[in-house]
């Protein structure tokens, strides 16, 4: 079970709400999500992806790149933390199914040791325990929660993120581990413990699950009959909001007497900050992260990220420089935890920079903003073969489409026609329209929007293949 929630604000501007860090290809053209899938596919029979409804197509696209099929999806319209997410997914599984729960945005470098750790956890989970993975602490980190152990596998206590003095004492003691957010258990055992210790979450999750799937869902939970559930379960918005928000740690793990911990020295990193990312990326002889677009004179130990423009540095050390085309971040190393505060300020400015990149990924393909000026916006749109945009209209803008590659099927009002390269069409404000690619190669077009308002929320969807609002 791969948890894909979270927006990764500490890695802004690389990570955005609609392109969180787990889907950004940071390591040899692979994302943390893809590395998670590959790592666990050797040990698990199926991937169960728990994702925000706005991001699931990112997961499907990246799984397709890995040729991974036989996937299940649980789509949340809004996040309610890890306890409800895991509960809803477990309700779709056989009670005896052994489940490995893992975040999608962690890096694990020692995969051989990882396999050994999972074998230990599997033996404990088969005995109806809830197993958590404690990362062997290598430094007095104040950004992680800790697990205190005793008698090898027993959990004595969970501890909140400590101050530096307490974290140092934890490290010296040797019985404290970083809380990895990874778990293993039988689906039914977890649900029993959730019902026992957090009944409100259990009951609301059960109601939401039943509402999404109908009578077959309740029959499955009661074991009355064998039913075949769909590979994609979409929870309704209001049902999700009715579930109390809580983490699996607070809701179950800190209360249950069935919890065990497995010490894990697996080369783990949560890649939760640019300082952590710097440690994981390859570097040149001056200690700068390797980047073909970086030209340096007497600059050392810098994180340099950016592929759209030349980045030149002179006589600078220990900096974080991140260029994404529409945003430039410059920070001292060691201060990157403050980036969350920058994101909060940007949200208040209302410019959308926290939410989406210049190139935005959609279920049907991508669009790239080439120019955005009061009165007009110009985009490059790419539609994947066999996909189409929603049937829609706009209240505040007219649109001009010029096809540069492929053949587009364009519907405007009651008329549908083919638009080929170097041909164009015009959509008046308020007209219902749709763009589709019925061919075998991507359709690429240039869209010019003209109007008083060109925001992405000026879309009224009449019909949509991806059931978006």
C-alpha positions, 0 to 999 in steps of 0.5 A: 500500500503506497501512500501518495498524500502530501504536497512536499512544501519543503521542496518548493519550488520543485514540489508543488501541490499538483506535482508533489515531490514523490512524482518529481524525477530527481534520481536518474530520471526516476521519481521517488514513487517509481523507486518505491514501486520498483523496490517493493514489486520484488516482494509484494504481488500488487500495488495499492495506490492511495492518492488524492483524486487530483494526482492519481493520473501521475501515478498511473502514468509513472506505473505505465512507464515501469510496465506495472499492471495489476494495480489498485487505487483508492482516490481521496477527494480530500486528505484526512491523514493516514489513519482513514486512508489506510482504513479505507484501503484495508476495507477493500482487502481480505482480512488475512491479506498481509499489507506493507504500508509505505510512504511514496516519497522516501529513499531507501538505498540498502535494498538487500538489508531492506529485504531482510527487515521485511522478512522479520516484519512478516514473521511478526505480522503473521502472528497478528501484530502491528509492525512498525519500522524504526530507522537506526538513528545516525544523528540527533535529528529534531525533525523526526518522531522517535520510537522507544524500544525494549526487549528487541521487538517491543515498543515502550513508547512513541515520542514527538519531535524532540529538541536538540538536547533530547534528541542527543540523549536519544541517540546516546541511549541506543534504544530510540529509532526514527519513526519511518511511517512504514508499517506491516500488518494483516488488514483485518487486524488493523481494522479491529484495532482501529475499531477498538481504539478510534471507533469514530474513524472506523465507523465513518470510514466504513460508511464512506466505503459502503457509500462508494461501493454500495451493498457489496462493500458491506457484504465483503466486510461481513464476510457474507459473500465473495464479491469482486471490487473494482480496481479503482475506488473513489470516495465521495467528497462529503463522506470523506469530510465526515471522517475524523482526521488523524494519523495512524500513530495517534489513532492506533499505534500509540494505543494498541498492545499489539505493536512491534518494532523492527530496527531498520538500518536500510540507508533511509532518507525521507528527502524532506528538505533541500539539505537532505536532498543535497546529501543524496545527489551526485556531486562534482569535485568542488562539492556542487551537485552535478548540473550540466547548466551550471557554470562555476568559478570558485563556488563550493558545496552548493545544491544547484537545481535547474534545467531551463536556464544557465546558472552561473555562480561566483565565489559562493558556498553552502547555498541552495539555488533552485530555478524552475522557470517561474520561480527562483529559490536562493537559501543558505544550506541549513535554513531550508526548513524555513521554506514552508514559511515562504510557501505560506506567504506565496499562497497568500499572494494568490499567484498560484506558484505554490500549486502548479508548475509552468508545465502542468500535468493532466489526465489527458496530457500536459500544458505549458504556459508560454506567456501570461499577461493581463488580457491574454495567455499563451499555452502549449498543449499536448494531448495523449493518444486516445485521450480528450479534454472535458466538454467545457465552456468559459465565461471570461475568455475566447480561445484560438487553437493552432495545431502544430503536430498530430490531428485534433478532433475538435467539437465546437457547439454542434460541429465536430471536425478534424484540425490538422497541422498548420490549421486553426479554430476559434472558440467564442466565449461561452461556447461549449467545446472539446479537444480530442486525440483519436490518433496514434501520436500526440496532438500538440497545439498552441492555445491563445486565450484572450479575455479579461480573466484567464485563470484555470478556474474559469472552466465549467465542465459539462462532461468529463472522462475523468469524473472531475468537477 
